[in-house]
Amino acid sequence: MKKILLVLPLAASVAACQMTPQDQAAATGGVAGAALGAAVSKDGDRLEGAALGAAAGTVAGALIGKASQPGQCRYRDAYGREYIAPC
């Protein structure tokens, strides 16, 4: 379990290179939520606490990332280019 908690932030930071700011906020929230969930859980429930924390952190991170530009959404065209337009 400790190895997973050490590898997750590294994997998220590498994957963040191709993600939008909202995706990055969701990934960061998920990693932080997993770490916090595992830290506050009992010894036998660390995996469940990490999973619940990751889910809650991902949702919170996505909402926070989306709120940075109210009324604007990020889209990708057929070539993978991102652009911002009204939702």
MOPAC internal coordinates of N, CA, C and O (Angstrom, degrees):
PM7 1SCF
backbone

  N    0.0000 0     0.00 0     0.00 0    0    0    0
  C    1.4523 1     0.00 0     0.00 0    1    0    0
  C    1.5242 1   110.44 1     0.00 0    2    1    0
  O    1.2310 1   120.76 1   140.40 1    3    2    1
  N    1.3285 1   116.16 1   -39.60 1    3    2    1
  C    1.4600 1   118.67 1  -179.03 1    5    3    2
  C    1.5230 1   110.99 1   -65.36 1    6    5    3
  O    1.2310 1   120.56 1   145.99 1    7    6    5
  N    1.3366 1   116.53 1   -34.01 1    7    6    5
  C    1.4610 1   119.43 1   179.04 1    9    7    6
  C    1.5211 1   110.79 1   -64.94 1   10    9    7
  O    1.2310 1   120.89 1   140.75 1   11   10    9
  N    1.3304 1   115.91 1   -39.25 1   11   10    9
  C    1.4699 1   119.65 1   179.54 1   13   11   10
  C    1.5237 1   110.15 1   -63.21 1   14   13   11
  O    1.2310 1   120.32 1   137.98 1   15   14   13
  N    1.3229 1   116.99 1   -42.02 1   15   14   13
  C    1.4628 1   120.05 1  -179.14 1   17   15   14
  C    1.5194 1   111.92 1   -68.12 1   18   17   15
  O    1.2310 1   120.27 1   155.62 1   19   18   17
  N    1.3308 1   117.09 1   -24.38 1   19   18   17
  C    1.4542 1   119.70 1   176.62 1   21   19   18
  C    1.5242 1   111.95 1   -82.66 1   22   21   19
  O    1.2310 1   120.22 1   148.31 1   23   22   21
  N    1.3290 1   117.18 1   -31.69 1   23   22   21
  C    1.4534 1   121.24 1  -176.76 1   25   23   22
  C    1.5336 1   111.57 1   -83.22 1   26   25   23
  O    1.2310 1   119.72 1   147.74 1   27   26   25
  N    1.3225 1   118.15 1   -32.26 1   27   26   25
  C    1.4633 1   121.32 1  -177.19 1   29   27   26
  C    1.5259 1   113.71 1   -55.94 1   30   29   27
  O    1.2310 1   118.70 1   130.68 1   31   30   29
  N    1.3315 1   120.09 1   -49.32 1   31   30   29
  C    1.4704 1   118.41 1   179.83 1   33   31   30
  C    1.5287 1   112.74 1   -62.18 1   34   33   31
  O    1.2310 1   120.45 1   144.36 1   35   34   33
  N    1.3223 1   116.74 1   -35.64 1   35   34   33
  C    1.4613 1   119.89 1   178.53 1   37   35   34
  C    1.5169 1   110.26 1   -66.35 1   38   37   35
  O    1.2310 1   120.40 1   134.75 1   39   38   37
  N    1.3231 1   116.85 1   -45.25 1   39   38   37
  C    1.4670 1   120.37 1   179.29 1   41   39   38
  C    1.5275 1   110.97 1   -63.84 1   42   41   39
  O    1.2310 1   120.22 1   139.66 1   43   42   41
  N    1.3069 1   117.19 1   -40.34 1   43   42   41
  C    1.4666 1   120.37 1   179.55 1   45   43   42
  C    1.5269 1   111.13 1   -65.95 1   46   45   43
  O    1.2310 1   120.19 1   141.34 1   47   46   45
  N    1.3237 1   117.24 1   -38.66 1   47   46   45
  C    1.4667 1   119.09 1  -179.36 1   49   47   46
  C    1.5232 1   111.42 1   -69.66 1   50   49   47
  O    1.2310 1   120.14 1   144.76 1   51   50   49
  N    1.3334 1   117.34 1   -35.24 1   51   50   49
  C    1.4579 1   120.03 1   177.38 1   53   51   50
  C    1.5215 1   109.95 1   -70.51 1   54   53   51
  O    1.2310 1   120.43 1   137.58 1   55   54   53
  N    1.3126 1   116.78 1   -42.42 1   55   54   53
  C    1.4666 1   120.49 1   179.90 1   57   55   54
  C    1.5158 1   111.75 1   -68.59 1   58   57   55
  O    1.2310 1   119.81 1   157.03 1   59   58   57
  N    1.3103 1   117.97 1   -22.97 1   59   58   57
  C    1.4633 1   121.72 1  -176.82 1   61   59   58
  C    1.5211 1   112.88 1   -69.07 1   62   61   59
  O    1.2310 1   119.89 1   167.65 1   63   62   61
  N    1.3118 1   117.82 1   -12.35 1   63   62   61
  C    1.4610 1   120.15 1  -178.09 1   65   63   62
  C    1.5227 1   112.41 1   -62.51 1   66   65   63
  O    1.2310 1   119.37 1   148.32 1   67   66   65
  N    1.3199 1   118.81 1   -31.68 1   67   66   65
  C    1.4545 1   121.88 1  -176.72 1   69   67   66
  C    1.5230 1   112.89 1  -108.73 1   70   69   67
  O    1.2310 1   120.01 1  -165.04 1   71   70   69
  N    1.3062 1   117.58 1    14.96 1   71   70   69
  C    1.4596 1   120.54 1  -175.23 1   73   71   70
  C    1.5190 1   111.19 1  -104.16 1   74   73   71
  O    1.2310 1   121.74 1   -24.14 1   75   74   73
  N    1.3287 1   114.28 1   155.86 1   75   74   73
  C    1.4512 1   120.60 1   175.19 1   77   75   74
  C    1.5291 1   108.66 1   -74.22 1   78   77   75
  O    1.2310 1   119.49 1   -14.60 1   79   78   77
  N    1.3254 1   118.57 1   165.40 1   79   78   77
  C    1.4635 1   119.95 1   177.43 1   81   79   78
  C    1.5310 1   113.07 1   -58.10 1   82   81   79
  O    1.2310 1   120.17 1   145.13 1   83   82   81
  N    1.3222 1   117.28 1   -34.87 1   83   82   81
  C    1.4644 1   119.11 1   177.95 1   85   83   82
  C    1.5196 1   110.38 1   -67.72 1   86   85   83
  O    1.2310 1   120.07 1   139.81 1   87   86   85
  N    1.3321 1   117.47 1   -40.19 1   87   86   85
  C    1.4586 1   120.91 1   177.21 1   89   87   86
  C    1.5273 1   110.72 1   -64.39 1   90   89   87
  O    1.2310 1   120.57 1   140.24 1   91   90   89
  N    1.3231 1   116.51 1   -39.76 1   91   90   89
  C    1.4574 1   120.55 1   178.69 1   93   91   90
  C    1.5237 1   110.96 1   -64.63 1   94   93   91
  O    1.2310 1   120.60 1   139.30 1   95   94   93
  N    1.3302 1   116.45 1   -40.70 1   95   94   93
  C    1.4649 1   119.93 1   178.47 1   97   95   94
  C    1.5248 1   110.58 1   -65.38 1   98   97   95
  O    1.2310 1   120.20 1   141.33 1   99   98   97
  N    1.3288 1   117.23 1   -38.67 1   99   98   97
  C    1.4655 1   120.88 1   177.91 1  101   99   98
  C    1.5238 1   110.83 1   -65.60 1  102  101   99
  O    1.2310 1   120.34 1   136.58 1  103  102  101
  N    1.3283 1   116.96 1   -43.42 1  103  102  101
  C    1.4680 1   120.30 1   179.03 1  105  103  102
  C    1.5198 1   111.54 1   -64.91 1  106  105  103
  O    1.2310 1   120.47 1   137.47 1  107  106  105
  N    1.3141 1   116.70 1   -42.53 1  107  106  105
  C    1.4636 1   120.31 1   178.16 1  109  107  106
  C    1.5197 1   110.79 1   -64.02 1  110  109  107
  O    1.2310 1   120.37 1   137.36 1  111  110  109
  N    1.3172 1   116.90 1   -42.64 1  111  110  109
  C    1.4651 1   120.52 1   177.29 1  113  111  110
  C    1.5138 1   111.90 1   -62.78 1  114  113  111
  O    1.2310 1   120.33 1   141.33 1  115  114  113
  N    1.3270 1   116.98 1   -38.67 1  115  114  113
  C    1.4614 1   120.93 1   178.81 1  117  115  114
  C    1.5131 1   112.30 1   -65.46 1  118  117  115
  O    1.2310 1   120.47 1   136.18 1  119  118  117
  N    1.3176 1   116.71 1   -43.82 1  119  118  117
  C    1.4708 1   120.36 1   178.92 1  121  119  118
  C    1.5301 1   110.88 1   -66.32 1  122  121  119
  O    1.2310 1   120.84 1   135.26 1  123  122  121
  N    1.3213 1   116.00 1   -44.74 1  123  122  121
  C    1.4608 1   119.53 1   179.15 1  125  123  122
  C    1.5288 1   111.07 1   -64.78 1  126  125  123
  O    1.2310 1   120.52 1   139.32 1  127  126  125
  N    1.3318 1   116.60 1   -40.68 1  127  126  125
  C    1.4586 1   120.35 1   178.40 1  129  127  126
  C    1.5200 1   112.22 1   -64.46 1  130  129  127
  O    1.2310 1   120.33 1   140.53 1  131  130  129
  N    1.3268 1   116.97 1   -39.47 1  131  130  129
  C    1.4654 1   120.54 1   178.27 1  133  131  130
  C    1.5206 1   110.88 1   -64.53 1  134  133  131
  O    1.2310 1   120.65 1   135.99 1  135  134  133
  N    1.3149 1   116.37 1   -44.01 1  135  134  133
  C    1.4577 1   119.74 1   179.55 1  137  135  134
  C    1.5237 1   111.16 1   -64.45 1  138  137  135
  O    1.2310 1   120.56 1   135.98 1  139  138  137
  N    1.3173 1   116.53 1   -44.02 1  139  138  137
  C    1.4631 1   120.28 1   179.76 1  141  139  138
  C    1.5253 1   111.11 1   -67.57 1  142  141  139
  O    1.2310 1   120.34 1   138.46 1  143  142  141
  N    1.3302 1   116.96 1   -41.54 1  143  142  141
  C    1.4583 1   120.53 1   179.00 1  145  143  142
  C    1.5153 1   112.06 1   -62.48 1  146  145  143
  O    1.2310 1   120.34 1   139.43 1  147  146  145
  N    1.3266 1   116.95 1   -40.57 1  147  146  145
  C    1.4632 1   120.53 1   178.19 1  149  147  146
  C    1.5231 1   111.07 1   -69.55 1  150  149  147
  O    1.2310 1   120.41 1   144.92 1  151  150  149
  N    1.3219 1   116.82 1   -35.08 1  151  150  149
  C    1.4638 1   120.22 1  -177.62 1  153  151  150
  C    1.5244 1   112.79 1   -69.99 1  154  153  151
  O    1.2310 1   120.01 1   145.02 1  155  154  153
  N    1.3191 1   117.59 1   -34.98 1  155  154  153
  C    1.4700 1   119.30 1  -175.82 1  157  155  154
  C    1.5264 1   113.06 1   -94.03 1  158  157  155
  O    1.2310 1   119.97 1   176.91 1  159  158  157
  N    1.3384 1   117.67 1    -3.09 1  159  158  157
  C    1.4662 1   120.81 1  -179.61 1  161  159  158
  C    1.5260 1   111.11 1   -84.31 1  162  161  159
  O    1.2310 1   121.40 1   -18.36 1  163  162  161
  N    1.3300 1   114.93 1   161.64 1  163  162  161
  C    1.4550 1   120.43 1   174.51 1  165  163  162
  C    1.5142 1   108.99 1   -69.91 1  166  165  163
  O    1.2310 1   120.43 1   -15.10 1  167  166  165
  N    1.3304 1   116.78 1   164.90 1  167  166  165
  C    1.4597 1   121.29 1  -176.87 1  169  167  166
  C    1.5257 1   112.75 1   -56.48 1  170  169  167
  O    1.2310 1   118.87 1   138.51 1  171  170  169
  N    1.3064 1   119.76 1   -41.49 1  171  170  169
  C    1.4554 1   122.56 1  -177.93 1  173  171  170
  C    1.5109 1   114.18 1   -79.12 1  174  173  171
  O    1.2310 1   120.01 1   166.32 1  175  174  173
  N    1.3084 1   117.59 1   -13.68 1  175  174  173
  C    1.4689 1   121.42 1  -174.89 1  177  175  174
  C    1.5262 1   113.08 1  -114.21 1  178  177  175
  O    1.2310 1   119.59 1  -158.81 1  179  178  177
  N    1.3066 1   118.40 1    21.19 1  179  178  177
  C    1.4763 1   120.60 1  -175.94 1  181  179  178
  C    1.5253 1   112.35 1   -63.89 1  182  181  179
  O    1.2310 1   120.16 1   139.47 1  183  182  181
  N    1.3192 1   117.30 1   -40.53 1  183  182  181
  C    1.4639 1   119.69 1  -179.20 1  185  183  182
  C    1.5225 1   110.86 1   -65.76 1  186  185  183
  O    1.2310 1   120.72 1   136.47 1  187  186  185
  N    1.3238 1   116.23 1   -43.53 1  187  186  185
  C    1.4615 1   119.81 1   177.98 1  189  187  186
  C    1.5261 1   110.90 1   -64.86 1  190  189  187
  O    1.2310 1   120.29 1   138.57 1  191  190  189
  N    1.3133 1   117.05 1   -41.43 1  191  190  189
  C    1.4641 1   120.42 1   177.62 1  193  191  190
  C    1.5179 1   112.11 1   -63.01 1  194  193  191
  O    1.2310 1   120.92 1   140.29 1  195  194  193
  N    1.3393 1   115.84 1   -39.71 1  195  194  193
  C    1.4658 1   119.51 1   178.42 1  197  195  194
  C    1.5180 1   110.74 1   -66.20 1  198  197  195
  O    1.2310 1   120.29 1   139.55 1  199  198  197
  N    1.3316 1   117.05 1   -40.45 1  199  198  197
  C    1.4652 1   120.16 1  -179.91 1  201  199  198
  C    1.5254 1   111.44 1   -65.77 1  202  201  199
  O    1.2310 1   120.50 1   135.14 1  203  202  201
  N    1.3208 1   116.64 1   -44.86 1  203  202  201
  C    1.4652 1   119.85 1   178.87 1  205  203  202
  C    1.5267 1   111.11 1   -65.89 1  206  205  203
  O    1.2310 1   120.80 1   138.87 1  207  206  205
  N    1.3281 1   116.07 1   -41.13 1  207  206  205
  C    1.4583 1   119.91 1   177.78 1  209  207  206
  C    1.5195 1   112.40 1   -63.98 1  210  209  207
  O    1.2310 1   120.56 1   141.10 1  211  210  209
  N    1.3385 1   116.54 1   -38.90 1  211  210  209
  C    1.4653 1   120.24 1   178.64 1  213  211  210
  C    1.5276 1   110.97 1   -65.01 1  214  213  211
  O    1.2310 1   120.72 1   137.88 1  215  214  213
  N    1.3240 1   116.23 1   -42.12 1  215  214  213
  C    1.4633 1   119.83 1   179.38 1  217  215  214
  C    1.5234 1   111.04 1   -63.27 1  218  217  215
  O    1.2310 1   120.68 1   132.41 1  219  218  217
  N    1.3239 1   116.31 1   -47.59 1  219  218  217
  C    1.4647 1   120.00 1  -179.51 1  221  219  218
  C    1.5298 1   110.97 1   -65.65 1  222  221  219
  O    1.2310 1   120.29 1   139.12 1  223  222  221
  N    1.3310 1   117.04 1   -40.88 1  223  222  221
  C    1.4594 1   120.66 1   179.70 1  225  223  222
  C    1.5170 1   113.00 1   -66.03 1  226  225  223
  O    1.2310 1   120.61 1   143.25 1  227  226  225
  N    1.3337 1   116.44 1   -36.75 1  227  226  225
  C    1.4585 1   120.22 1   179.07 1  229  227  226
  C    1.5283 1   111.09 1   -65.44 1  230  229  227
  O    1.2310 1   120.89 1   135.59 1  231  230  229
  N    1.3255 1   115.90 1   -44.41 1  231  230  229
  C    1.4668 1   119.84 1   179.17 1  233  231  230
  C    1.5254 1   110.37 1   -64.42 1  234  233  231
  O    1.2310 1   120.68 1   134.28 1  235  234  233
  N    1.3248 1   116.31 1   -45.72 1  235  234  233
  C    1.4667 1   119.54 1  -179.82 1  237  235  234
  C    1.5266 1   111.06 1   -63.81 1  238  237  235
  O    1.2310 1   120.36 1   137.58 1  239  238  237
  N    1.3302 1   116.92 1   -42.42 1  239  238  237
  C    1.4633 1   120.42 1   179.39 1  241  239  238
  C    1.5161 1   112.18 1   -63.55 1  242  241  239
  O    1.2310 1   120.39 1   140.55 1  243  242  241
  N    1.3283 1   116.86 1   -39.45 1  243  242  241
  C    1.4702 1   120.43 1   179.06 1  245  243  242
  C    1.5238 1   110.91 1   -66.09 1  246  245  243
  O    1.2310 1   120.67 1   139.54 1  247  246  245
  N    1.3175 1   116.32 1   -40.46 1  247  246  245
  C    1.4663 1   119.50 1   178.91 1  249  247  246
  C    1.5196 1   111.36 1   -67.58 1  250  249  247
  O    1.2310 1   120.48 1   140.06 1  251  250  249
  N    1.3096 1   116.69 1   -39.94 1  251  250  249
  C    1.4658 1   120.16 1   178.67 1  253  251  250
  C    1.5275 1   110.03 1   -67.63 1  254  253  251
  O    1.2310 1   120.37 1   138.24 1  255  254  253
  N    1.3412 1   116.89 1   -41.76 1  255  254  253
  C    1.4637 1   120.36 1   178.79 1  257  255  254
  C    1.5122 1   112.25 1   -63.62 1  258  257  255
  O    1.2310 1   120.26 1   143.56 1  259  258  257
  N    1.3239 1   117.10 1   -36.44 1  259  258  257
  C    1.4602 1   121.25 1   179.69 1  261  259  258
  C    1.5200 1   111.21 1   -71.48 1  262  261  259
  O    1.2310 1   120.29 1   147.94 1  263  262  261
  N    1.3148 1   117.06 1   -32.06 1  263  262  261
  C    1.4547 1   121.23 1  -176.00 1  265  263  262
  C    1.5267 1   112.87 1   -72.76 1  266  265  263
  O    1.2310 1   119.63 1   171.28 1  267  266  265
  N    1.3260 1   118.31 1    -8.72 1  267  266  265
  C    1.4580 1   119.67 1  -177.79 1  269  267  266
  C    1.5221 1   112.58 1   -70.06 1  270  269  267
  O    1.2310 1   119.99 1   158.68 1  271  270  269
  N    1.3366 1   117.62 1   -21.32 1  271  270  269
  C    1.4561 1   121.26 1   177.50 1  273  271  270
  C    1.5231 1   108.63 1  -135.59 1  274  273  271
  O    1.2310 1   119.89 1   -98.92 1  275  274  273
  N    1.3128 1   117.82 1    81.08 1  275  274  273
  C    1.4551 1   119.68 1  -176.93 1  277  275  274
  C    1.5246 1   112.36 1   -61.32 1  278  277  275
  O    1.2310 1   121.09 1   -43.45 1  279  278  277
  N    1.3231 1   115.53 1   136.55 1  279  278  277
  C    1.4555 1   120.92 1   178.21 1  281  279  278
  C    1.5163 1   114.21 1    80.51 1  282  281  279
  O    1.2310 1   119.82 1   176.93 1  283  282  281
  N    1.3160 1   117.95 1    -3.07 1  283  282  281
  C    1.4560 1   122.61 1  -179.29 1  285  283  282
  C    1.5296 1   109.58 1  -117.07 1  286  285  283
  O    1.2310 1   120.33 1   -39.07 1  287  286  285
  N    1.3067 1   116.98 1   140.93 1  287  286  285
  C    1.4597 1   122.00 1   177.58 1  289  287  286
  C    1.5238 1   108.71 1  -125.00 1  290  289  287
  O    1.2310 1   121.26 1   -27.67 1  291  290  289
  N    1.3075 1   115.20 1   152.33 1  291  290  289
  C    1.4610 1   121.11 1   176.12 1  293  291  290
  C    1.5151 1   108.54 1   -96.72 1  294  293  291
  O    1.2310 1   120.80 1   -46.37 1  295  294  293
  N    1.3019 1   116.07 1   133.63 1  295  294  293
  C    1.4505 1   122.07 1   178.94 1  297  295  294
  C    1.5241 1   108.73 1  -126.01 1  298  297  295
  O    1.2310 1   121.00 1   -19.42 1  299  298  297
  N    1.3321 1   115.70 1   160.58 1  299  298  297
  C    1.4636 1   121.75 1   173.78 1  301  299  298
  C    1.5130 1   108.46 1  -123.17 1  302  301  299
  O    1.2310 1   121.13 1   -44.01 1  303  302  301
  N    1.3200 1   115.44 1   135.99 1  303  302  301
  C    1.4588 1   118.59 1   176.94 1  305  303  302
  C    1.5320 1   109.85 1   -86.26 1  306  305  303
  O    1.2310 1   120.22 1     4.42 1  307  306  305
  N    1.3129 1   117.18 1  -175.58 1  307  306  305
  C    1.4622 1   122.07 1  -176.21 1  309  307  306
  C    1.5293 1   112.31 1   -64.39 1  310  309  307
  O    1.2310 1   119.94 1   160.94 1  311  310  309
  N    1.3196 1   117.73 1   -19.06 1  311  310  309
  C    1.4596 1   121.66 1  -179.44 1  313  311  310
  C    1.5286 1   112.71 1   -96.61 1  314  313  311
  O    1.2310 1   120.29 1  -176.73 1  315  314  313
  N    1.3285 1   117.06 1     3.27 1  315  314  313
  C    1.4535 1   120.86 1   178.42 1  317  315  314
  C    1.5175 1   114.72 1    87.21 1  318  317  315
  O    1.2310 1   119.99 1  -177.08 1  319  318  317
  N    1.3183 1   117.63 1     2.92 1  319  318  317
  C    1.4678 1   120.06 1   178.97 1  321  319  318
  C    1.5121 1   109.58 1   -78.92 1  322  321  319
  O    1.2310 1   121.05 1   -38.99 1  323  322  321
  N    1.2957 1   115.59 1   141.01 1  323  322  321
  C    1.4717 1   120.71 1   179.39 1  325  323  322
  C    1.5196 1   109.83 1   -94.65 1  326  325  323
  O    1.2310 1   121.94 1   -34.11 1  327  326  325
  N    1.3173 1   113.89 1   145.89 1  327  326  325
  C    1.4529 1   119.65 1   172.28 1  329  327  326
  C    1.5267 1   108.59 1  -147.36 1  330  329  327
  O    1.2310 1   120.98 1   -23.08 1  331  330  329
  N    1.3250 1   115.72 1   156.92 1  331  330  329
  C    1.4649 1   122.32 1  -178.49 1  333  331  330
  C    1.5199 1   108.01 1  -109.33 1  334  333  331
  O    1.2310 1   121.42 1   -47.02 1  335  334  333
  N    1.3195 1   114.89 1   132.98 1  335  334  333
  C    1.4554 1   120.62 1   178.78 1  337  335  334
  C    1.5297 1   108.02 1  -147.88 1  338  337  335
  O    1.2310 1   120.45 1   -19.16 1  339  338  337
  N    1.3277 1   116.74 1   160.84 1  339  338  337
  C    1.4756 1   118.62 1   177.52 1  341  339  338
  C    1.5392 1   110.83 1   -58.66 1  342  341  339
  O    1.2310 1   121.01 1   -35.88 1  343  342  341
  N    1.3163 1   115.67 1   144.12 1  343  342  341
  C    1.4682 1   121.09 1   179.96 1  345  343  342
  C    1.5126 1   110.96 1   -71.46 1  346  345  343
  O    1.2310 1   120.10 1   180.00 1  347  346  345

